Amino acid sequence: MKKLIIFAIVLLTATVACAFPRYTTRETALRLAKAIDKGIFKNHRIASAFVKNRTPNEYYLQVILDDGSSHEWYMDRIFQWALNDQLLLSNNRVLVFPSDESTDFHILDKNAFYRLVLTSKAYVKTYGPHDLLEGKHLKFAIRRFRLIQPEDEDMFATDDMGNRYRYVLELKNGSREVFTYLDAYELMSNGAFIQQPEATDVVLERAFEVQQLLISPKRIEDEIRNIWSFGVEVVFNNPILLSEDVFPFQVVEETTRHPVTGERETRFFIHVLFPNAVKIKEIPEIRTLEYLQHVNVVTDVASQNRLFLRAQVNPEIFELRPFVQVTEQNSVMVNFFIVTDQSLVQRKEFVESPMLAAALHPALAPMPRDTEFDKHYLTAVDQIRSVQGHHSLGLKISTYLAAVEHLRQAAIHAKTDGQVSQALEQRDVLYEVLPKMIMENTQQQLRRPGPEYDPNLLVSQLQRAEQITTNHEMLKQLRVLKNAVRQ
């Protein structure tokens, strides 16, 4: 049995080792022979390196060391020697392989890297795959750079490809980054080190310290769709120098066992990420807030200097994504939305449109109106927002009818299918509410005619409602009301 286990381990090791190609192309072999010439291999200087081939497409190297010995070097061995510091290039350079499945390689000039990082004041961190901030860039002030000493190497181990961590970059916000040779090469190539930041650059020096959670009460946001909002304001000790797009969210599912019955329980939580933020004191949670429960601030244990605004949520109620707004009062407002109009079947499309998202929250800055489509569409949005919550039905009707015309013009001037669809969908929402609103306003005017009573205007609005609606019962009621106004 023991022999079988040992055999399995050896077989597994051989399989892993074979993942890296044994041979390469002629062009890569020529570049590699030139790179390793006069380098050091296991305390021996490489006297010369030649390219050889097994087939027209399979090349490897023939190397002569300073002791006169000649060796055949295959790519998988070179890859392992480079990882283990057994193969070093002249002038303090090293080979780096971006992939363990390809023979493509680069050369890191360590001296050039040291000169760059030691004269830089800021580090641009780009968040990688599977991170909530994937693709985002944040600039951090550099505190100190150092090499990992041999006695500390076990603490840092290697990355998934086997590259050993070599360097530590300490940042002024208290976090640190560790780099391999490959990381160092890629960071240099991508301009991750800034020697002299521009005056307009936001370079983060200290982490934001959360102070308290405040409740923003429920309020109407979109009267037409009957959308309400409420919010949680996260207050910090300093101004938040970040844009709203670096506060992403995710909904996570957690399964636990009931402490008494042992039955599995599934709960859902929403996590809104706050980068460059820490919690240095206990922050009282908000036990219940509309459809959220146990709203609190927790530390992101997987990353440095990051917090989550965390709350238990019912995913069936949570239908619109939260909207994050950085305020001028050292805080970040996280707005949540409640949709009570069950006829709204395209909630996701509504909230994911950038222009509609801008219309949804009145605190947003005005959007640029560069094209004719933008001008007409955003004018309609402004008109709709201007009468939200207003008690005068007459004012709402006239304003909504004007918005319908701007939406029609927006569709005429649209340049894409998406813009046409966006304008017409917004128009159709107004078409849904206008006939009922016109009927209700007409009935009120007939019951209690006031100084603003205008039968001609009412008839015109009723005729417009007839053109809009397709409901046969409503058409009958509109005709009855029109006759009543004319009498």
C-alpha positions as CSV (number, residue, x, y, z in Angstrom):
1,M,0.0,0.0,0.0
2,K,2.9,2.4,0.9
3,K,4.6,1.7,-2.4
4,L,1.3,2.5,-4.2
5,I,1.0,5.8,-2.5
6,I,4.6,6.7,-3.2
7,F,4.1,5.8,-6.9
8,A,1.0,8.0,-7.0
9,I,2.9,11.0,-5.6
10,V,5.8,10.5,-8.1
11,L,3.3,10.2,-10.9
12,L,1.5,13.4,-9.8
13,T,4.7,15.3,-9.5
14,A,5.8,14.2,-13.0
15,T,2.4,15.3,-14.4
16,V,2.7,18.7,-12.8
17,A,6.2,19.1,-14.0
18,C,5.2,18.2,-17.6
19,A,2.7,21.1,-17.6
20,F,5.5,23.5,-18.7
21,P,6.5,22.8,-22.4
22,R,9.8,21.0,-22.9
23,Y,10.6,22.7,-26.2
24,T,10.1,26.2,-27.7
25,T,10.1,28.0,-31.0
26,R,13.3,29.0,-32.8
27,E,12.8,32.7,-32.2
28,T,12.3,32.2,-28.4
29,A,15.3,29.8,-28.2
30,L,17.5,32.4,-29.9
31,R,16.4,35.2,-27.5
32,L,16.9,32.9,-24.5
33,A,20.4,31.8,-25.6
34,K,21.4,35.5,-25.9
35,A,19.9,36.3,-22.5
36,I,21.6,33.6,-20.5
37,D,25.0,34.0,-22.1
38,K,27.6,34.9,-19.4
39,G,25.0,34.2,-16.7
40,I,25.4,32.1,-13.6
41,F,24.1,28.5,-13.2
42,K,24.7,26.9,-9.8
43,N,27.9,28.9,-9.2
44,H,29.2,28.2,-12.7
45,R,29.5,30.9,-15.4
46,I,27.8,30.1,-18.7
47,A,30.6,30.3,-21.3
48,S,28.2,30.0,-24.3
49,A,24.8,28.9,-25.3
50,F,23.6,27.4,-28.6
51,V,20.2,26.7,-30.1
52,K,19.5,23.1,-31.1
53,N,16.3,21.4,-32.4
54,R,14.6,18.0,-32.2
55,T,12.1,18.8,-35.0
56,P,11.5,21.8,-37.2
57,N,9.2,23.2,-34.5
58,E,10.9,22.0,-31.3
59,Y,14.0,23.8,-30.1
60,Y,16.1,23.7,-26.9
61,L,19.6,24.9,-25.8
62,Q,23.0,23.4,-25.7
63,V,25.0,25.2,-22.9
64,I,28.8,25.1,-22.1
65,L,29.8,26.0,-18.6
66,D,33.1,27.6,-17.5
67,D,34.3,24.1,-16.4
68,G,34.1,22.9,-19.9
69,S,31.1,20.7,-19.4
70,S,28.3,20.6,-22.0
71,H,24.7,20.2,-21.2
72,E,21.3,20.0,-23.0
73,W,18.9,22.4,-21.4
74,Y,15.2,22.0,-22.0
75,M,12.6,24.7,-21.3
76,D,10.9,23.0,-18.4
77,R,14.2,22.7,-16.6
78,I,15.1,26.4,-17.3
79,F,11.7,27.4,-15.9
80,Q,12.3,25.6,-12.6
81,W,15.9,26.9,-12.3
82,A,14.7,30.4,-12.8
83,L,12.1,30.0,-10.1
84,N,14.7,28.6,-7.6
85,D,17.5,31.1,-8.3
86,Q,19.7,28.4,-9.8
87,L,19.9,30.4,-13.0
88,L,20.8,34.1,-12.9
89,L,21.5,36.5,-15.7
90,S,24.4,38.9,-15.9
91,N,24.1,42.5,-14.6
92,N,21.6,41.5,-11.8
93,R,18.9,40.5,-14.1
94,V,16.5,37.5,-13.9
95,L,14.2,35.5,-16.2
96,V,10.4,35.8,-15.6
97,F,7.7,33.6,-17.2
98,P,4.2,35.1,-17.3
99,S,2.6,31.6,-17.6
100,D,3.6,28.1,-16.6
101,E,2.1,26.8,-19.8
102,S,4.0,29.0,-22.3
103,T,7.7,29.4,-23.0
104,D,7.3,33.2,-23.5
105,F,9.6,35.0,-21.1
106,H,10.7,38.5,-20.1
107,I,13.8,39.9,-18.3
108,L,13.5,41.8,-15.1
109,D,16.4,44.3,-14.6
110,K,16.4,44.4,-10.8
111,N,18.7,47.4,-10.6
112,A,16.3,49.4,-12.8
113,F,13.4,48.3,-10.6
114,Y,15.1,49.4,-7.4
115,R,15.9,52.8,-8.9
116,L,12.3,53.3,-9.9
117,V,10.6,52.2,-6.7
118,L,13.1,54.0,-4.4
119,T,12.4,57.3,-6.2
120,S,8.7,56.9,-6.4
121,K,6.2,58.6,-4.1
122,A,3.0,56.8,-5.1
123,Y,2.0,53.2,-6.0
124,V,-1.0,52.6,-8.4
125,K,-2.8,49.5,-7.2
126,T,-4.8,47.8,-9.9
127,Y,-7.3,45.2,-8.6
128,G,-7.3,41.9,-10.3
129,P,-9.8,39.2,-11.2
130,H,-12.4,38.0,-8.7
131,D,-12.1,41.2,-6.7
132,L,-15.1,43.4,-6.2
133,L,-12.8,46.3,-7.4
134,E,-11.6,44.3,-10.5
135,G,-10.1,46.7,-13.0
136,K,-10.2,49.7,-10.7
137,H,-7.1,51.8,-9.9
138,L,-6.3,53.5,-6.6
139,K,-3.1,55.5,-5.8
140,F,-1.4,55.1,-2.4
141,A,1.4,57.0,-0.9
142,I,4.6,54.9,-0.4
143,R,6.1,54.6,3.1
144,R,9.0,52.1,2.6
145,F,10.4,49.5,0.3
146,R,12.5,46.6,1.3
147,L,13.7,43.2,0.2
148,I,12.5,40.0,1.8
149,Q,15.5,38.5,3.6
150,P,16.3,34.8,3.3
151,E,15.2,34.1,7.0
152,D,11.8,35.6,6.2
153,E,11.1,33.8,3.0
154,D,9.0,31.1,4.7
155,M,6.6,33.7,5.9
156,F,5.8,34.8,2.3
157,A,6.2,31.5,0.5
158,T,5.3,31.6,-3.3
159,D,2.4,32.4,-5.5
160,D,0.3,29.8,-7.3
161,M,2.8,29.5,-10.2
162,G,5.8,28.9,-7.9
163,N,7.3,32.4,-8.0
164,R,8.8,33.3,-4.7
165,Y,7.9,36.6,-3.1
166,R,10.9,38.9,-3.0
167,Y,9.9,42.4,-2.1
168,V,7.7,44.3,0.4
169,L,6.2,47.7,-0.3
170,E,4.8,49.4,2.8
171,L,2.2,52.1,2.2
172,K,1.4,55.1,4.4
173,N,-2.2,53.9,5.0
174,G,-0.8,50.9,7.0
175,S,-1.2,48.2,4.3
176,R,1.6,46.5,2.4
177,E,2.1,44.8,-0.9
178,V,4.4,41.8,-1.6
179,F,5.9,41.3,-5.0
180,T,7.6,38.5,-7.0
181,Y,10.0,39.1,-9.7
182,L,7.2,38.7,-12.2
183,D,5.1,41.2,-10.3
184,A,7.9,43.7,-10.3
185,Y,8.4,43.3,-14.1
186,E,4.6,43.7,-14.8
187,L,4.3,46.7,-12.4
188,M,7.2,48.5,-14.1
189,S,5.7,47.8,-17.5
190,N,2.3,49.0,-16.4
191,G,3.5,52.3,-14.9
192,A,2.5,51.4,-11.3
193,F,5.1,53.6,-9.7
194,I,4.7,57.4,-9.8
195,Q,7.8,59.4,-9.0
196,Q,6.0,62.8,-8.9
197,P,2.2,62.7,-8.7
198,E,0.3,65.4,-10.6
199,A,-1.5,68.1,-8.6
200,T,-4.8,66.6,-9.6
201,D,-3.9,63.0,-8.5
202,V,-5.7,61.7,-5.5
203,V,-3.0,59.9,-3.5
204,L,-4.3,58.1,-0.4
205,E,-2.1,58.5,2.7
206,R,-4.3,57.5,5.6
207,A,-7.1,55.0,5.9
208,F,-10.5,56.5,6.5
209,E,-11.7,55.7,10.1
210,V,-15.5,55.0,10.4
211,Q,-17.1,56.9,13.2
212,Q,-20.9,56.1,13.1
213,L,-23.9,54.9,11.1
214,L,-26.8,57.3,10.5
215,I,-30.3,56.5,9.1
216,S,-31.6,58.5,6.1
217,P,-35.5,58.2,6.4
218,K,-37.7,56.8,3.7
219,R,-38.7,59.2,1.0
220,I,-40.4,59.2,-2.4
221,E,-38.0,59.1,-5.4
222,D,-40.2,58.3,-8.4
223,E,-43.8,59.0,-8.0
224,I,-44.7,57.6,-11.4
225,R,-43.3,54.2,-10.6
226,N,-44.0,54.5,-6.9
227,I,-40.3,54.0,-6.0
228,W,-39.2,55.0,-2.5
229,S,-35.7,55.2,-1.1
230,F,-34.1,55.0,2.3
231,G,-30.4,55.1,3.2
232,V,-27.5,54.4,5.5
233,E,-24.9,57.2,5.9
234,V,-21.5,55.9,6.9
235,V,-19.6,58.8,8.6
236,F,-15.8,58.9,8.6
237,N,-13.1,61.1,10.3
238,N,-11.9,62.7,7.1
239,P,-13.2,63.7,3.7
240,I,-13.7,60.8,1.3
241,L,-11.5,61.4,-1.7
242,L,-12.9,58.7,-3.8
243,S,-15.5,58.5,-6.6
244,E,-18.7,56.5,-6.3
245,D,-17.6,53.8,-8.7
246,V,-15.1,52.3,-6.2
247,F,-17.9,51.4,-3.7
248,P,-19.3,48.2,-5.4
249,F,-21.7,45.7,-3.8
250,Q,-22.4,42.0,-3.8
251,V,-25.2,39.8,-2.4
252,V,-23.8,36.7,-0.6
253,E,-25.5,33.6,0.5
254,E,-24.6,32.1,3.9
255,T,-25.7,28.7,5.1
256,T,-25.5,27.9,8.8
257,R,-27.1,25.3,11.2
258,H,-29.7,26.3,13.7
259,P,-28.0,26.0,17.2
260,V,-31.0,24.1,18.6
261,T,-32.5,22.0,15.8
262,G,-29.4,21.6,13.7
263,E,-31.3,22.3,10.5
264,R,-29.6,24.2,7.8
265,E,-30.6,27.9,7.5
266,T,-29.8,30.0,4.4
267,R,-29.6,33.8,4.7
268,F,-28.6,36.5,2.3
269,F,-26.5,39.5,3.0
270,I,-25.7,42.6,1.0
271,H,-22.1,43.8,1.2
272,V,-21.2,47.3,0.1
273,L,-17.4,47.7,-0.1
274,F,-15.5,50.6,1.3
275,P,-11.8,50.7,0.2
276,N,-9.0,52.3,2.2
277,A,-11.2,52.2,5.3
278,V,-10.8,50.8,8.8
279,K,-12.9,50.3,12.0
280,I,-10.9,51.2,15.1
281,K,-13.9,51.2,17.5
282,E,-17.2,49.3,17.9
283,I,-19.9,50.9,15.8
284,P,-23.5,50.2,17.0
285,E,-25.5,48.3,14.5
286,I,-29.0,49.3,13.1
287,R,-31.1,46.3,14.0
288,T,-33.9,46.9,11.5
289,L,-34.3,49.4,8.6
290,E,-37.1,48.8,6.2
291,Y,-36.3,45.4,4.6
292,L,-32.7,45.3,6.0
293,Q,-31.8,43.7,9.2
294,H,-28.6,43.9,11.3
295,V,-27.0,46.7,9.4
296,N,-23.4,47.1,10.6
297,V,-19.9,47.8,9.5
298,V,-17.5,44.8,9.4
299,T,-13.9,44.3,8.4
300,D,-13.0,42.6,5.1
301,V,-10.9,39.8,6.5
302,A,-9.6,38.8,3.1
303,S,-8.1,42.2,2.3
304,Q,-6.2,45.0,4.1
305,N,-7.9,48.3,5.0
306,R,-11.3,47.5,3.6
307,L,-14.7,47.5,5.2
308,F,-18.2,46.2,4.3
309,L,-21.5,47.9,5.1
310,R,-23.2,44.6,5.7
311,A,-26.9,43.9,6.1
312,Q,-29.2,40.9,6.0
313,V,-31.6,41.2,3.1
314,N,-34.6,39.4,1.6
315,P,-33.5,38.9,-2.0
316,E,-37.2,38.8,-3.2
317,I,-37.7,42.3,-1.9
318,F,-34.3,43.7,-2.8
319,E,-34.9,44.4,-6.5
320,L,-33.0,47.6,-7.4
321,R,-29.2,47.9,-6.9
322,P,-28.2,50.4,-4.2
323,F,-26.9,53.8,-5.2
324,V,-23.7,55.2,-3.5
325,Q,-23.1,58.9,-3.1
326,V,-20.0,60.5,-1.6
327,T,-21.1,63.6,0.4
328,E,-19.2,66.7,1.4
329,Q,-19.6,65.9,5.1
330,N,-16.9,63.2,5.5
331,S,-19.5,60.5,4.7
332,V,-20.8,58.0,2.1
333,M,-24.5,57.7,1.6
334,V,-25.8,54.2,0.6
335,N,-29.3,54.5,-0.8
336,F,-31.6,51.5,-1.1
337,F,-34.9,51.5,-3.1
338,I,-38.3,50.0,-2.6
339,V,-40.6,49.3,-5.6
340,T,-44.2,49.0,-4.6
341,D,-45.6,49.2,-8.2
342,Q,-45.8,45.5,-9.2
343,S,-46.6,46.4,-12.8
344,L,-43.1,47.6,-13.3
345,V,-41.7,44.5,-15.1
346,Q,-38.4,46.0,-16.2
347,R,-36.9,47.1,-12.9
348,K,-33.4,45.9,-13.7
349,E,-33.3,47.8,-17.0
350,F,-34.7,50.9,-15.3
351,V,-32.0,51.1,-12.6
352,E,-29.1,49.9,-14.7
353,S,-29.5,52.7,-17.3
354,P,-26.9,55.5,-16.4
355,M,-29.3,58.3,-17.3
356,L,-32.3,56.8,-15.5
357,A,-30.1,56.1,-12.5
358,A,-29.2,59.8,-12.6
359,A,-32.9,60.7,-12.7
360,L,-33.6,58.5,-9.8
361,H,-31.6,60.4,-7.2
362,P,-32.0,64.1,-7.1
363,A,-28.6,64.6,-5.3
364,L,-26.6,63.7,-8.4
365,A,-24.8,66.4,-10.3
366,P,-26.3,67.3,-13.7
367,M,-25.2,65.1,-16.5
368,P,-23.6,66.6,-19.7
369,R,-26.0,67.2,-22.6
370,D,-23.7,66.8,-25.5
371,T,-26.0,65.4,-28.1
372,E,-29.6,66.2,-29.2
373,F,-30.6,62.9,-27.7
374,D,-29.1,63.9,-24.4
375,K,-30.6,67.3,-24.4
376,H,-34.2,66.1,-25.1
377,Y,-34.0,63.0,-22.9
378,L,-32.5,64.8,-19.9
379,T,-34.9,67.7,-20.3
380,A,-37.7,65.2,-20.0
381,V,-36.1,63.6,-16.9
382,D,-35.8,67.1,-15.3
383,Q,-39.4,67.9,-16.0
384,I,-40.6,64.6,-14.5
385,R,-38.5,65.1,-11.4
386,S,-39.6,68.7,-11.0
387,V,-43.2,67.7,-10.1
388,Q,-42.5,64.6,-8.1
389,G,-44.6,64.9,-4.9
390,H,-46.5,68.0,-6.2
391,H,-50.2,68.1,-5.2
392,S,-51.4,69.9,-8.3
393,L,-52.7,67.3,-10.8
394,G,-53.1,70.0,-13.5
395,L,-49.4,70.9,-13.2
396,K,-48.3,67.3,-13.3
397,I,-50.4,66.6,-16.4
398,S,-49.1,69.6,-18.4
399,T,-45.5,68.8,-17.3
400,Y,-45.7,65.1,-18.2
401,L,-47.2,65.9,-21.6
402,A,-44.3,68.2,-22.3
403,A,-41.9,65.5,-21.2
404,V,-43.6,63.1,-23.6
405,E,-42.8,65.4,-26.5
406,H,-39.2,65.7,-25.4
407,L,-39.0,61.9,-25.2
408,R,-40.3,61.7,-28.7
409,Q,-37.7,64.1,-29.9
410,A,-35.0,62.2,-28.1
411,A,-36.1,59.0,-29.9
412,I,-36.0,60.9,-33.2
413,H,-32.4,62.1,-32.6
414,A,-31.1,58.8,-31.1
415,K,-28.1,57.2,-32.6
416,T,-28.4,53.7,-31.3
417,D,-31.1,51.1,-30.7
418,G,-30.5,51.3,-27.0
419,Q,-31.2,55.1,-27.0
420,V,-34.4,54.6,-28.9
421,S,-35.6,51.9,-26.6
422,Q,-34.6,54.0,-23.5
423,A,-36.6,57.0,-24.7
424,L,-39.7,55.0,-25.8
425,E,-39.8,52.9,-22.6
426,Q,-39.8,56.1,-20.5
427,R,-42.5,57.5,-22.7
428,D,-44.6,54.3,-22.2
429,V,-44.3,54.7,-18.5
430,L,-45.9,58.1,-18.8
431,Y,-48.5,56.7,-21.1
432,E,-49.5,54.3,-18.3
433,V,-50.2,57.0,-15.7
434,L,-51.4,60.0,-17.8
435,P,-54.9,58.7,-18.7
436,K,-55.8,57.9,-15.1
437,M,-54.4,61.2,-14.0
438,I,-56.3,63.1,-16.6
439,M,-59.5,61.4,-15.7
440,E,-59.0,62.1,-12.0
441,N,-58.2,65.8,-12.6
442,T,-61.2,66.2,-14.8
443,Q,-63.5,64.7,-12.2
444,Q,-62.1,67.0,-9.5
445,Q,-62.6,70.0,-11.8
446,L,-66.2,69.1,-12.6
447,R,-67.0,68.6,-8.9
448,R,-65.4,71.8,-7.7
449,P,-64.7,74.2,-10.6
450,G,-62.2,76.8,-9.5
451,P,-60.7,80.0,-11.0
452,E,-58.4,77.9,-13.1
453,Y,-61.2,75.8,-14.6
454,D,-60.6,75.7,-18.4
455,P,-63.0,73.4,-20.3
456,N,-61.0,73.7,-23.6
457,L,-57.8,72.6,-21.8
458,L,-59.7,69.7,-20.2
459,V,-61.2,68.5,-23.5
460,S,-57.7,68.7,-25.1
461,Q,-56.2,66.6,-22.3
462,L,-59.0,64.0,-22.5
463,Q,-58.5,63.7,-26.3
464,R,-54.8,63.2,-25.7
465,A,-55.7,60.5,-23.1
466,E,-57.9,58.8,-25.7
467,Q,-54.9,58.7,-28.1
468,I,-52.7,57.1,-25.5
469,T,-54.8,54.4,-23.9
470,T,-55.8,51.1,-25.4
471,N,-58.1,50.1,-22.5
472,H,-61.7,49.9,-23.8
473,E,-63.3,50.6,-20.5
474,M,-61.1,53.7,-20.0
475,L,-62.0,54.9,-23.5
476,K,-65.7,54.8,-22.6
477,Q,-65.1,56.8,-19.4
478,L,-63.0,59.4,-21.2
479,R,-65.8,60.0,-23.8
480,V,-68.3,60.4,-21.0
481,L,-66.1,62.9,-19.2
482,K,-65.5,64.8,-22.4
483,N,-69.2,65.1,-23.0
484,A,-69.7,66.3,-19.4
485,V,-67.1,69.0,-19.8
486,R,-68.7,70.2,-23.1
487,Q,-72.1,70.6,-21.6
